[in-house]
Amino acid sequence: MSLTFILIGLNVVISLYAWNNQDFMQSWVFHPYSVKRNNQWYRFLTSGFLHADWGHLFFNMFSLYFFGAAVENLYKMYFGPELGAVWFLALFVIGVIVSDIPTYFKHKDDQRYYSLGASGGVSTIIFASILYSPMNEICLYGFICMPGIVLGALYLIYSYVEAKKSRDNVNHSAHFYGAVVGMVLGLVLVPEAAKNFLGEILQALHF
């Protein structure tokens, strides 16, 4: 079975359960203060399977479905079915964990700060996909379409600026660092992607 569908299923089931069990939600959500004070390091991973509401869950899972299948299939062709599945799962999990590290250092003494969502891991998958196919068109809301590399650059700028402003409850820092992990780890796993990445862009620019 596709790991993409398994990850989507886990996110849906765990989020639904957490919405009806606040004790469970509180024990799994990313709370840097509890991580530091109580050594609850597992929260780096468990928070990546929780979501705040249906909109949050749908947007993340739709993005994971759209980009995850492409990256998973690429890895299975490149590494073989078993190892490809392992590396795809590792890409998602590492993205979830590493994307929250800057957030941890920023809020480790803030008892009121909480964060949740698969956005870090999903951003990692999305940007690995952009690395492998930078000129593929991505459509926002079904009608705003542009090459992945352009959307990716705009997304990075937006996430960085919003993370600096900290004016809403969205963990933009996780989005930004998840994207960086996707590009870096995606290149480590498939080094040939660098040549293809540059080749597609230069071809699009008619060089």
N, C-alpha and C positions, 0 to 999 in steps of 0.2 A: 504494500500500500504506500502511496505517496506520503512522504514525511511532511510535506506542506499541508496536506489535509489533516494529518495527525496533530500538527502544531495548532492549526485552526480549531480543531475539535477540543483540544486541551484548553485553549484560551476561552472558548465559549463555555464549556462545562465548569471550569474553575471560576470564571467571572460570575456566572449565574449563581453558583453556590455561595460565593462571597457576598453577593448582594442580599442574600437571605440569611447570612450568618456574619454579623458584624465582628464577633470575636475572632472568627477565622480571617476576615478582612484585615483586622488590626494586627494579627500575628504574621501576616504575609506581606503587607504593604512595605514599601521602602521607607524606612524611618532612620535616617543617619544617626540620630541621637541614640536610638536603641542599639544600633550596630556598634557604635563606639562604647557605650556604657555597659552593654550586656553581651558583647561579642556575638551578636546575631547576624553573622555574615551571610547566612543563607538568604537574607532579604534581598541581596543583590540579584539573585536569580528568581525567587518566588514572586517578587513584585512584577516581573515581566509577564506573568500570566493573569494579572488582575486588570480590570478596567473600571472606569468611573461610572459609565452609563452605556446605553445602547449605541449612541452616536460614536463614542470613543472606541467601542469594541468593533463596530461595523467598519469604520474607516481603517483601523489597523489591520483587520482581517481581510478586507477587500484588497488592500495594498499587498499583504502577504500572499494572497492567492494569485494576484496578477503577476508579481515579480518572483515569488518563491518557486513556482513551477519551472520557470525558465532557468533559474540558477541551479535548482536541484537536478534538472535533466542534463544540464551542461556538465555538472560535476560527475554524474553517473556515467556519462560518455567519456569524460576525461580520465577519471580514476577507476572506473568500473562500478557496478551497481552497489556493492557493499561499502567500499571505501568512499565512494561518492556520497552515499547517504550519511556516512559518519562525518565527513567534512562539511556537508551542508548543515547538519545539526550543530556542529561545532561553530560554524559561522554565526548562526542565530544566537546560540548561547553566549558565545564570547561577546557578541554585540550587546546583548542585554546587560551583561555584567560590566564590561569595560565602559560603556557609555554613561554609567552612573557613578563612576569613580570621581570625576570632577565635582559632581553634585554632593557626594559624600564629604569631601574636604571643605566644600563651601558651607554645608549645613550641619556638620557633625555636632555642633553645640547648640543647634536650634531645636528645641523640644517640640515646637509647633509645626515643623516642616514634614510633609509626607509627599510621596510620589508613587505613581503606579502606571503600568501600561507596558505593552510590548514595543513601544515606539523605537527604543534604542536598537533592538534586534531587527525590527522591520526596516529601519533606516539602513542598517548594515546590509541587508539583503538587497534593498533598492539600489544602493550605490555600488554594490558588487555587480549588479545587472547593468548599470550605466557604464561601469568600467569595461564590461565585456561587449556591450553594444551601444556605444555613446550616441550614435545618430538615430537610433530607433525612436520613433515619435511616442511621446507619452501625452495622454489627454486628461486634463483635469476637468472633472464634472462632465465629461463626455464631449466637450466642444472646444476647450482651450488646449490646443495641441502644439507641441514644440519638441525639438530633439532632446533626448534625455540629458545630454551634457549641458544644455542651456538651462533646463529646468533644475538640474542638479546644482549648478552654480548659483542660481537665484535662491534655491532652498538653503544652501549653505550660508549665504549672505544674510538672508532673513533670520535663520536660526541663531546665528552669531549675534546679530544686532539685538534680537529679542531676549536672548540669554543675558546680555549685558544690561538691558533695561530692567528685567525682572518685574514687569508690570502686570503679569497675569499669573494664573495657576498652572500654566503649561511648562513642562520641563524641557525648554528649548535646548538646553545644554546637552541632554541625552540625545536629542535629534541630531545635533551637530556632531557630537563625538561618535555616535553610531554610524553616521555617514563616513566619517574619517576611517573608522575601523573597517567598513565595507570596502573602501578603496585600497587601503593598505593590505589587509589580510587577503582580499581578492587577488591582488597582484602577487603576493607571496605564494598563494596556492597555484596560480596560473601565470607564471612569469611571461609567457608569450603574449599575454593580454596587453602588455605595454606597447608592443609593436602594432598590434591590431588597433588599439585605442588611437594612437597617433596617426596611423594610416587612414582610418575612417574620417578623422577630423580634417586631415590635409586634403583628402579626396573631396570632402564636402566644400572645402574652401577653394577647390580647383587648383591645388598646387601639384 
